[in-house]
Amino acid sequence: MGDNETEPLISHNISTTDYRKESLNTNINTKKDDEFSFSKIPKHRKVLLASMALVNFLSVTGFALLAPFFPAEAKKKGASQTVVGMIFGVFEFVVFLSAPVLGNYITKIGSKFMYLSGTMIGGICGILFGVLDKSPDGTIYIVMCFLCRTIEALGCSMFLTASFAIIATVFPDNVATVFSVLETFSGLGMIAGPAVGGALYQLGGFGLPFFVVGSITVLNGVLGHFFIGHINDSPRPKSKSILSLLRNPFSWVIALSLSAGSFSLAFLDPTLALHVKNLPELKDNTALIGLVFLIAGGIYTFTAPLWGFITDKKGYVKSMMAIGNLVGAVGYLLMGPTPLIDHLPFKLWSVILSLILMGLGLGCAIIPTFRGLIESAKALGMEENMDTHGMVSGLFNSCFSLGAFIGPTVGGALADEYGFDWSATVCAGLITVSVIFIAAFGIFKTWNEKKYLRGSDKGNDTIVYKSEKNNV
């Protein structure tokens, strides 16, 4: 980290006065070209980052491990396929609703308390889900599934909102890099979840996958109480709420891009398998179809640190969002392939290429958005403190979860009604619309700055949003 740090943001003994003094100096003499290195950060920060990485991995693993066996088990209990889809979807919907509220009150609740409590709630609900096979069939079983998933999602929303806010405060010069590390572990959890769930289910039945993952999550929360140092995030007098972030048009641009990206990623969950099984090489080969699912997720997961490094090193936000979305849109046009372009091939190699482009493009577009929201808040004159970072984290998680909720539900309905090719084209169009808004904002911002310079000579007051010098 930078040499300007006189006191650590996380320690076992740090006074409010010291924290406030450091907060005032957070951005003074900061070396923007400092590269993040796990080996160089203090021990207490290593513990914090390792805990967050593990919780992100376990939470997504717990979310994804249901896929191989839960639909069949739920059907035995009288749940229809539509209800099963709603049980999956309610998780993201709860995060969408709760994240902004949690982010707005993070310093009143306490970021460490919110983080550890969310971890414990998520782990305990995961364990409880493992005993639902003992529940009576029918309505009682369905209600218990919804109740358990809803509370688990609330816990997930708590620790996600807190963890993103904490990293923005603790690693102010490497926000995108550290965020990308957490995204990598989330991606690993998404990849490992179905495999872990299937293997443990085969080994010990319905409950074992939930008991194992949930118990490790709870243990991590207990250990975190003792090993994660004090995080001083005392509430500060403020009149702004999370809605204040939306006064900057750039926040809306980021929200659209983020929701479009997560929508397009989640759209593939219920639709891609049925689409690619029409390929001669994959027909009735479930194992190979499963490998196809790993392509986009794997590319996104393992390239996330690269996009985070570039964002922090160069400060590129809008340009990376625009380029990444364009690349992702091309991937979706090829994936259908789109009926708008004649003679595009539908071959195994073209599907693989489209998934590679999608993983590369959406990773490049999504990773910079968290830093972009922080810059948007700074442009509005909001202080860089835990209050602001909590609001940014809440808005980010809400927008991402909105897309992740609508993707399988609305996207699946579109595929049923109009076919995969047209639905994938809609995804490409939605992503392209976000690029148009990014470009329009850049043009308006440039025009507004020129107008401000002309108006300043005449003594006119013209509003202009501040921005980082390298934030292209």
CORSULGI-V207060 format. One record per residue. N is the residue number from 1. RES is the residue in one small letter. PSI is psi in degrees with one decimal (* if undefined). OMEGA is omega in whole degrees, -180 to 180 (999 if undefined). Layout:
# CORSULGI-V207060
<<N;RES;PSI;OMEGA> <N;RES;PSI;OMEGA>>
This chain:
# CORSULGI-V207060
<<1;m;175.0;-175> <2;g;157.0;-178> <3;d;-8.9;-176> <4;n;-6.8;-176> <5;e;110.4;179> <6;t;-28.5;178> <7;e;143.3;177> <8;p;146.9;177> <9;l;-20.0;176> <10;i;122.8;176> <11;s;168.3;180> <12;h;-19.1;179> <13;n;102.9;178> <14;i;129.9;-176> <15;s;160.9;178> <16;t;-37.4;-180> <17;t;-44.2;179> <18;d;-41.0;-178> <19;y;-44.1;-179> <20;r;-38.1;179> <21;k;-40.0;179> <22;e;-36.2;180> <23;s;-37.6;180> <24;l;-24.7;-177> <25;n;10.5;-174> <26;t;-40.2;-175> <27;n;10.1;180> <28;i;129.1;178> <29;n;25.2;178> <30;t;132.5;180> <31;k;107.5;-176> <32;k;-17.5;-178> <33;d;6.9;176> <34;d;132.3;180> <35;e;140.2;-180> <36;f;133.9;177> <37;s;121.1;-179> <38;f;-34.3;-177> <39;s;-21.0;-175> <40;k;-14.9;-177> <41;i;153.8;-179> <42;p;158.1;-175> <43;k;-42.2;-177> <44;h;-29.1;177> <45;r;-32.8;175> <46;k;-43.6;179> <47;v;-44.3;180> <48;l;-48.3;-178> <49;l;-40.0;179> <50;a;-40.5;179> <51;s;-45.4;-180> <52;m;-40.7;179> <53;a;-42.8;-180> <54;l;-42.1;180> <55;v;-41.5;177> <56;n;-42.5;179> <57;f;-48.5;-176> <58;l;-38.9;-178> <59;s;-43.2;180> <60;v;-35.6;175> <61;t;-44.8;178> <62;g;-33.9;178> <63;f;-40.0;-172> <64;a;-16.6;-174> <65;l;-12.4;179> <66;l;-26.8;-168> <67;a;-44.1;-173> <68;p;-26.9;-170> <69;f;-22.8;-174> <70;f;-42.5;180> <71;p;-42.5;-180> <72;a;-40.5;179> <73;e;-41.0;-180> <74;a;-35.3;178> <75;k;-37.9;177> <76;k;-27.0;-179> <77;k;3.2;176> <78;g;12.1;179> <79;a;132.3;179> <80;s;169.3;179> <81;q;-36.1;178> <82;t;-43.4;179> <83;v;-41.0;178> <84;v;-43.2;177> <85;g;-37.4;178> <86;m;-34.2;177> <87;i;-39.4;175> <88;f;-45.2;-173> <89;g;-26.8;-176> <90;v;-25.4;-180> <91;f;-53.5;-179> <92;e;-33.2;-179> <93;f;-39.5;179> <94;v;-40.7;177> <95;v;-41.9;178> <96;f;-42.6;-178> <97;l;-37.8;-170> <98;s;-29.5;-174> <99;a;-44.4;179> <100;p;-38.1;180> <101;v;-45.7;179> <102;l;-41.3;180> <103;g;-33.6;-178> <104;n;-25.8;-176> <105;y;24.2;-173> <106;i;-40.3;-179> <107;t;-24.6;176> <108;k;-38.1;178> <109;i;-38.3;-176> <110;g;120.1;-174> <111;s;-42.3;180> <112;k;-42.9;178> <113;f;-43.2;179> <114;m;-42.7;-179> <115;y;-51.2;-177> <116;l;-37.9;178> <117;s;-43.4;177> <118;g;-39.8;177> <119;t;-46.4;-179> <120;m;-43.5;180> <121;i;-45.4;180> <122;g;-43.2;-179> <123;g;-43.2;-179> <124;i;-42.1;178> <125;c;-34.0;175> <126;g;-42.6;178> <127;i;-44.3;-179> <128;l;-34.5;179> <129;f;-28.0;-178> <130;g;-11.3;179> <131;v;4.1;-177> <132;l;-14.5;176> <133;d;-14.4;177> <134;k;-5.4;-178> <135;s;151.1;173> <136;p;149.9;-179> <137;d;164.5;172> <138;g;-139.2;-171> <139;t;-42.5;-178> <140;i;-44.1;180> <141;y;-45.8;-178> <142;i;-44.8;179> <143;v;-43.0;-180> <144;m;-36.8;177> <145;c;-47.1;179> <146;f;-43.3;-179> <147;l;-45.1;-178> <148;c;-44.1;-179> <149;r;-35.0;-180> <150;t;-47.2;-180> <151;i;-37.9;176> <152;e;-41.0;179> <153;a;-36.9;177> <154;l;-42.2;176> <155;g;-41.8;178> <156;c;-43.2;179> <157;s;-37.0;180> <158;m;-52.1;-176> <159;f;-27.6;176> <160;l;-47.7;-180> <161;t;-44.4;-180> <162;a;-43.0;-175> <163;s;-40.6;179> <164;f;-38.0;178> <165;a;-39.4;-179> <166;i;-44.1;-178> <167;i;-32.2;178> <168;a;-30.9;-180> <169;t;-40.5;-175> <170;v;-31.9;-179> <171;f;63.2;-173> <172;p;-27.2;-178> <173;d;-6.5;-176> <174;n;37.5;-176> <175;v;-50.7;-177> <176;a;-37.2;-180> <177;t;-49.1;-180> <178;v;-40.0;177> <179;f;-40.0;-180> <180;s;-32.1;176> <181;v;-44.7;178> <182;l;-38.4;177> <183;e;-35.0;177> <184;t;-44.6;179> <185;f;-33.6;174> <186;s;-42.2;178> <187;g;-39.4;177> <188;l;-37.4;177> <189;g;-39.5;178> <190;m;-36.3;178> <191;i;-42.8;-175> <192;a;-26.8;-173> <193;g;-57.0;-180> <194;p;-38.4;180> <195;a;-46.0;179> <196;v;-45.8;-180> <197;g;-45.8;-180> <198;g;-42.6;-178> <199;a;-46.3;-179> <200;l;-34.8;176> <201;y;-42.4;178> <202;q;-33.8;-176> <203;l;-42.7;-172> <204;g;9.6;178> <205;g;-170.2;-171> <206;f;-43.5;-171> <207;g;-30.4;-171> <208;l;-44.8;179> <209;p;-40.5;-178> <210;f;-37.2;180> <211;f;-41.8;-177> <212;v;-55.3;-177> <213;v;-42.6;180> <214;g;-40.0;-179> <215;s;-40.7;178> <216;i;-37.5;178> <217;t;-45.6;178> <218;v;-43.3;179> <219;l;-41.1;178> <220;n;-38.5;177> <221;g;-40.8;179> <222;v;-47.3;180> <223;l;-35.9;180> <224;g;-33.4;179> <225;h;-35.3;-176> <226;f;-31.6;-171> <227;f;-23.2;177> <228;i;124.2;-176> <229;g;179.4;-180> <230;h;134.6;175> <231;i;111.1;-177> <232;n;104.2;180> <233;d;50.5;179> <234;s;139.6;-180> <235;p;142.0;177> <236;r;146.9;178> <237;p;125.9;180> <238;k;147.8;178> <239;s;-1.9;-175> <240;k;150.9;175> <241;s;-179.0;-179> <242;i;-24.2;177> <243;l;-20.6;179> <244;s;-31.8;179> <245;l;-29.4;-176> <246;l;0.1;174> <247;r;-22.0;177> <248;n;121.4;-180> <249;p;-27.3;-179> <250;f;-31.0;177> <251;s;-39.4;177> <252;w;-38.8;178> <253;v;-45.3;179> <254;i;-43.0;-180> <255;a;-42.5;179> <256;l;-47.0;-179> <257;s;-43.0;-179> <258;l;-45.0;180> <259;s;-39.2;178> <260;a;-40.9;180> <261;g;-46.5;-179> <262;s;-34.4;175> <263;f;-47.1;-176> <264;s;-36.7;177> <265;l;-46.9;-176> <266;a;-24.0;179> <267;f;-31.7;-175> <268;l;-23.2;-174> <269;d;-50.2;-179> <270;p;-2.9;-170> <271;t;-30.2;-170> <272;l;-39.9;-177> <273;a;-44.4;180> <274;l;-30.1;-179> <275;h;-48.8;-173> <276;v;-15.6;179> <277;k;-12.6;176> <278;n;-12.1;177> <279;l;136.3;-178> <280;p;-36.0;-177> <281;e;-21.5;-174> <282;l;-1.6;-174> <283;k;121.1;177> <284;d;18.9;178> <285;n;90.1;-174> <286;t;-36.8;-178> <287;a;-43.8;180> <288;l;-37.0;177> <289;i;-38.3;176> <290;g;-37.2;178> <291;l;-33.2;178> <292;v;-37.7;179> <293;f;-25.9;-177> <294;l;-17.0;-172> <295;i;-59.8;-177> <296;a;-45.5;179> <297;g;-39.6;179> <298;g;-43.4;178> <299;i;-46.0;179> <300;y;-44.8;-176> <301;t;-47.9;-171> <302;f;-12.2;175> <303;t;-8.6;-179> <304;a;-45.5;179> <305;p;-33.0;178> <306;l;-46.6;-180> <307;w;-36.8;177> <308;g;-40.7;179> <309;f;-44.9;-180> <310;i;-40.9;180> <311;t;-46.6;-179> <312;d;-36.4;-176> <313;k;-44.5;-174> <314;k;-19.0;-179> <315;g;11.5;180> <316;y;124.0;177> <317;v;-63.5;-177> <318;k;-41.3;-178> <319;s;-39.3;178> <320;m;-39.6;177> <321;m;-44.5;-177> <322;a;-49.6;-179> <323;i;-44.8;-180> <324;g;-42.6;179> <325;n;-38.1;178> <326;l;-43.4;178> <327;v;-43.3;178> <328;g;-38.5;179> <329;a;-41.2;176> <330;v;-40.8;178> <331;g;-42.7;-180> <332;y;-33.9;177> <333;l;-37.6;178> <334;l;-31.1;-173> <335;m;-35.1;-176> <336;g;-60.2;-11> <337;p;160.9;-175> <338;t;136.7;175> <339;p;-11.0;-179> <340;l;-20.5;-179> <341;i;120.9;-178> <342;d;150.3;169> <343;h;18.3;171> <344;l;136.8;-175> <345;p;149.6;170> <346;f;84.2;-178> <347;k;166.8;179> <348;l;-41.7;-178> <349;w;-34.5;-180> <350;s;-35.6;177> <351;v;-43.5;179> <352;i;-43.7;179> <353;l;-42.1;-179> <354;s;-38.5;179> <355;l;-35.4;176> <356;i;-46.6;179> <357;l;-39.7;180> <358;m;-45.8;179> <359;g;-42.8;178> <360;l;-47.8;-174> <361;g;-49.5;-177> <362;l;-29.8;173> <363;g;-45.3;178> <364;c;-33.1;-177> <365;a;-36.0;-173> <366;i;-40.8;-174> <367;i;-41.6;-179> <368;p;-10.3;-171> <369;t;-33.4;-179> <370;f;-45.4;176> <371;r;-36.1;179> <372;g;-39.5;178> <373;l;-35.2;176> <374;i;-43.6;178> <375;e;-35.5;177> <376;s;-40.6;178> <377;a;-41.6;179> <378;k;-37.4;-180> <379;a;-25.2;178> <380;l;2.7;180> <381;g;12.5;178> <382;m;138.6;-177> <383;e;151.2;175> <384;e;90.1;178> <385;n;-178.6;-175> <386;m;-33.3;177> <387;d;-50.2;-179> <388;t;-44.6;-179> <389;h;-33.7;176> <390;g;-42.4;178> <391;m;-41.2;178> <392;v;-45.5;180> <393;s;-42.0;179> <394;g;-42.6;179> <395;l;-42.3;179> <396;f;-52.7;-177> <397;n;-33.7;178> <398;s;-46.1;-180> <399;c;-42.6;-180> <400;f;-43.3;-178> <401;s;-31.7;176> <402;l;-48.9;178> <403;g;-40.1;-179> <404;a;-25.6;177> <405;f;-44.3;-177> <406;i;-31.7;-176> <407;g;-57.6;-179> <408;p;-31.4;-176> <409;t;-65.5;180> <410;v;-42.1;180> <411;g;-41.7;177> <412;g;-39.2;178> <413;a;-40.1;177> <414;l;-42.1;180> <415;a;-38.2;178> <416;d;-37.9;-174> <417;e;-41.9;-172> <418;y;-4.6;179> <419;g;159.3;-177> <420;f;-37.4;-175> <421;d;-45.0;179> <422;w;-35.9;180> <423;s;-41.0;176> <424;a;-33.8;176> <425;t;-37.4;176> <426;v;-41.6;177> <427;c;-45.6;179> <428;a;-41.1;180> <429;g;-40.3;179> <430;l;-43.0;178> <431;i;-39.6;-180> <432;t;-36.7;177> <433;v;-39.9;178> <434;s;-34.1;177> <435;v;-41.4;179> <436;i;-42.1;179> <437;f;-38.0;177> <438;i;-46.1;-180> <439;a;-42.1;-180> <440;a;-40.2;178> <441;f;-42.4;179> <442;g;-42.1;179> <443;i;-45.4;-180> <444;f;-41.2;-179> <445;k;-44.1;178> <446;t;-44.5;179> <447;w;-40.8;-178> <448;n;-38.4;178> <449;e;-40.0;178> <450;k;-40.2;178> <451;k;-37.9;178> <452;y;-42.9;-180> <453;l;-40.1;178> <454;r;-40.9;-178> <455;g;-29.4;-178> <456;s;-30.4;178> <457;d;-23.6;-178> <458;k;3.1;179> <459;g;15.5;180> <460;n;149.1;175> <461;d;115.5;-180> <462;t;131.5;-179> <463;i;134.6;176> <464;v;135.7;179> <465;y;134.0;177> <466;k;156.1;178> <467;s;160.1;175> <468;e;148.1;-176> <469;k;-38.9;-176> <470;n;8.3;-177> <471;n;84.2;-174> <472;v;*;999>>
